[in-house]
Amino acid sequence: MGSVTLHPIRTLGLLLTSFVCLRNYYDMEEKHKMRKSRIKKKRKGKSTQDLIGIKTFTKNGLKVGKDELVFFMVQPTNISVLSHINIEIKIRHLMMILSAVPDIEITCTDSCECFDTNKSYIKDRIEEESNEKVRKILNKDLKFLDSIQTETSTARQFLFIARCKSAKSENVLQKANRVEKIIADQGFEVTRMSKGDIKRFLAIYFDASMNGDLMPDYDGEQYISEAENEEA
């Protein structure tokens, strides 16, 4: 076999190139690992409040990110008893509100807790259960949930939400008053929601509790107050 002669300068260049490529590769891998670690730490540190973007309650509503939301509850109208002309008038009034306040948001939610998930779970349990006595108990639970849902969860609540960009409380209050007047002038029965009303709405929306208005602003706040009263 013939021998192969390597050029020293070219060989050194190839080695240096390989070394640089390997170094860049390991640097990139290290940076990728550090980035994943930072993301994981950020995710671990985030609370539910951070994930949904709510910062705190304000005098006028709710602080979400850089904006402040003001909530208005509008009483629904039973259109089934209205004539076709009156329904058209109601629609025209709603259009007037949307044209006067283009950035207003509208949401419709249950006014009470919904039990659809619970009922679906119980129905599955009834099908799987072989014990007849347990099946009877599950059927009683299902009938009980049906009766509650018929009495409470058929009602809906309609909310108008005004988003305020200004950080000044005076400007937010001014816009809140203007929006409330615009809605009322179009014949809708509107009330501005208090902190307790907003808490209750959020609790129902996130399936947390029926008594959201009684929840403390911060977890454990009620226990700190009790401890302070005991010390006093």
GIQUI-V29838 format. One record per backbone hydrogen bond with DSSP energy under -0.5 kcal/mol. CO is the residue of the C=O (numbers start at 1). NH is the residue of the N-H. If there is no record, write none. Layout:
BEGIN
co->{CO,CO}
nh->{NH,NH}
END
This chain:
BEGIN
co->{3,4,7,8,9,10,11,12,13,14,15,16,17,18,19,20,21,22,23,24,25,26,27,28,29,30,31,32,33,34,35,36,37,38,39,40,41,42,43,47,48,49,49,53,56,61,62,62,63,63,64,67,68,69,70,71,72,72,73,74,77,78,79,83,84,85,86,87,88,89,90,91,92,93,94,95,96,97,101,105,107,109,115,116,117,118,119,120,121,122,123,124,125,130,131,132,133,134,135,136,137,138,139,140,141,142,143,144,145,146,147,148,148,149,152,155,157,158,159,160,160,161,161,162,162,163,164,168,169,170,171,172,173,174,175,176,177,178,179,180,181,182,183,183,184,188,189,191,194,195,196,197,198,199,200,201,202,203,203,204,211,212,218,220,221,222,223,224,225,226,227,228}
nh->{5,6,11,12,13,14,15,16,17,18,19,20,21,22,23,24,25,26,27,28,29,30,31,32,33,34,35,36,37,38,39,40,41,42,43,44,45,46,46,51,52,53,54,65,63,58,64,69,55,56,67,64,164,62,162,193,74,160,191,158,79,81,82,87,88,89,90,91,92,93,94,95,96,97,98,99,100,101,104,161,159,157,119,120,121,122,123,124,125,126,127,128,129,132,135,136,137,138,139,140,141,142,143,144,145,146,147,148,149,150,151,152,153,154,155,111,109,74,107,72,162,105,163,70,164,165,68,172,173,174,175,176,177,178,179,180,181,182,183,184,185,186,186,188,187,190,75,73,198,199,200,201,202,203,204,205,206,208,209,207,214,215,221,224,225,226,227,228,229,230,231,232}
END
